């Protein structure tokens, strides 16, 4: 599934549409501890978190996440929304719990035996 198709699915509200709408999402990644996410978030992931600040966007950029999904009704603060726009980072949001949002992304991905 591409970032654009995830947006078009209507599963999540759009906070910012960034670059890379044709980019393939590799897997969902759940983490709210930025230092762990910095070392463990896989390239191309849909990062599901409740951390809504500027540092979240820095880590998303550093790890080359395909997009960020704010879960549990959390939101980026005003400065972070501006940063997402400036950095062309796709950010989505939902009231769903982190696990349910990640599961929805996972179930939407095209799976084949080589990725499992």
BELQUIWO-V995129 format. One record per residue. N is the residue number from 0. OMEGA is omega in radians with two decimals (999 if undefined). Layout:
N,OMEGA + N,OMEGA
This chain:
0,3.09 + 1,3.07 + 2,3.12 + 3,3.12 + 4,3.08 + 5,3.08 + 6,-3.11 + 7,-3.13 + 8,-3.12 + 9,3.13 + 10,-3.02 + 11,3.03 + 12,-3.13 + 13,3.02 + 14,3.11 + 15,3.04 + 16,-3.14 + 17,3.10 + 18,3.00 + 19,3.14 + 20,3.11 + 21,-3.11 + 22,3.10 + 23,3.03 + 24,-3.09 + 25,-3.12 + 26,3.00 + 27,3.09 + 28,-3.13 + 29,3.09 + 30,3.10 + 31,3.09 + 32,-2.99 + 33,-3.14 + 34,3.08 + 35,3.13 + 36,-3.13 + 37,-3.11 + 38,-2.99 + 39,-3.10 + 40,-3.13 + 41,3.09 + 42,3.10 + 43,-3.11 + 44,2.89 + 45,-3.04 + 46,-3.14 + 47,-3.05 + 48,3.00 + 49,-3.11 + 50,-3.03 + 51,3.13 + 52,-3.08 + 53,-3.11 + 54,3.08 + 55,3.14 + 56,3.10 + 57,3.13 + 58,3.10 + 59,3.12 + 60,-3.13 + 61,-3.09 + 62,-3.14 + 63,3.05 + 64,3.13 + 65,3.11 + 66,3.07 + 67,3.07 + 68,3.08 + 69,-3.08 + 70,3.06 + 71,-3.11 + 72,3.12 + 73,-3.08 + 74,3.02 + 75,3.02 + 76,-3.03 + 77,3.13 + 78,-3.13 + 79,3.08 + 80,3.10 + 81,3.13 + 82,3.11 + 83,3.11 + 84,-3.13 + 85,-3.08 + 86,-3.12 + 87,3.13 + 88,3.09 + 89,3.13 + 90,3.10 + 91,3.11 + 92,-3.14 + 93,3.01 + 94,-3.14 + 95,2.98 + 96,-3.11 + 97,-3.09 + 98,-3.11 + 99,3.11 + 100,3.13 + 101,3.12 + 102,3.11 + 103,3.08 + 104,-3.12 + 105,-3.12 + 106,-3.14 + 107,-3.11 + 108,3.03 + 109,-3.10 + 110,2.94 + 111,-3.01 + 112,-3.08 + 113,-3.10 + 114,-3.08 + 115,999
